[in-house]
């Protein structure tokens, strides 16, 4: 289907079903139950799942396929956000032109930065992209204040021109929409003790993510994707065969930059403001974390990683000492206090500590990320059925040297 | 003319910090071939060693002073640091005031230990893995260290003053025959510059004039052959990692009076130090030092007002611009050797 083989089609359909029913799947606990705080089915968080999923998918096209580790990808996300907000200020509140412009502008940025950075590889490439991103961040904070509004961040205001639909919004700030469908419109369905929010903004993001995911599957399976993998496995050999690999890596860089711009544009569409902190190098580090945690070079890994990090960021940072005390209330007082003291540094504000530890553990023990973890568990089960088939499968996987 | 001298001096202290961190980074890279993204965190830990020592020294007990009363008429409670009661009030106060320089002695063993544990516990397992993995795991480690420090010391910067003897400023211009108050330079920054010069000289002397240093240099040039000669090169390299950590830590200790330590200061310096290392040339120790001072001075020149009028924002990006220009025109960096990380 759609030019994919059966396995990929199954994967795509599975992702589609998961994203379409996410508002239900992510709200498994009734509203009043004690577990309700683990629900993730509210629009704001779900939007972030898919938006950062797009960001990570794009990053994976560069890092997963070519092995070029960019430490400045957040710059494109920031550029995308700024251009989208400017479109809202100048043209109209429709998200479509904003997203298109975001993708276009970040593509141009990626072309320029990629053209320069890709002259070097390895650690030098990482540092060049890092330098470019920090430069954009510093400039956005200082000199470019007329464009970026500096520290305050770029926001909508009442006296923006908005050529196409400026007249309609008197007195209050207009909201982003897609041909009239407001992004923040939410339909709440109550069924027994459960409550599900179906938000228009989420579904717009989810559909775009599905398209982005489909595109990345096609890129992975195309001759172009094969060429990118060749760059990763041995660039020197590729050069010796007389191929110039730079156009391919540059194309991958621009594509992944445009994905980042798309994510930035969507972020701004859901909440029309843009700040320079989105471009800081810690933000670039975050997308690296997502991709690695999920599994670099796999199709579904980055989406998993993005969802995982955003979910735990949200849930972990909400847990405070009171919540911990109610959890451990069954235990005797001394043990309860002891456990709370132990867990306390890892939750709430200390969530980054957990993230850092988790990340280190993944890089050390599970370089393939969550996907490899899943595969290992799957293999464990299969091995019980019969070792014969497993050995055959491994043999067929080994590439010919 | 006086402006030029002033900006050069202003660049020296930042440049010293860059040079020290970059020196440590290069030591680690040159010996172990590991790209250490946690080096900024080591710098930060050094700073917090100074904070810790100054807290330990001013640790006090409470007594009731009957001769004075507070505004309610009750006898006033006074905190007396233990050092006051041990060494007498004036000597004790001097010790507290001098806690930052004293922290050098306190920080060296701690940083050596931290570096040793880091190398044996974590980095050791990453020699055979790709550079990307090394970057990622040390990046994770940097996050962890930073968050641990944040848990212990909180998120706010902790001001840690220099000893009162160094608080003022030096009217440097008078010495050179300019009018008074044209070139003023805080004493502590001068101290920082000389201190870093001494540390750098000590590291170079150690590598150049001791047998240990000779082995390490030989190992940097050809690790395998040194191993074949029956020398346990891994052990030496582990110690070099500890020394590199100590250098970063010392840079942090002495930097506390200039910039109050906070938990993310390491990250801020790390990015710039990497740029410095690349400009100086991966694996070249003199290159790292030279590039550190050059970029520090360049940055301070770029923040002069008349330059900012011509090119607004140039002070923010000058280092990155220079790095990009150098990487593209002279990929080995200023003093990089052939065959080191050329890919």
Interface residues (C-beta under 8 A of the other chain):
Chain A: X67 X69 X116 X119 X120 X121 X122 X123 X124 X126 X127 X128 X130 X131 X132 X134 X135 X138 X139 X141 X142 X143 X144 X281 X282 X285 X288 X292 X345 X350 X352 X353 X355 X356 X357 X359 X360 X363 X364 X367
Chain B: X35 X122 X125 X129 X131 X132 X133 X135 X136 X137 X139 X140 X141 X142 X143 X144 X146 X147 X148 X150 X151 X267 X271 X274 X275 X278 X282 X312 X313 X316 X317 X320 X321 X323 X324 X327 X328 X331 X341 X343
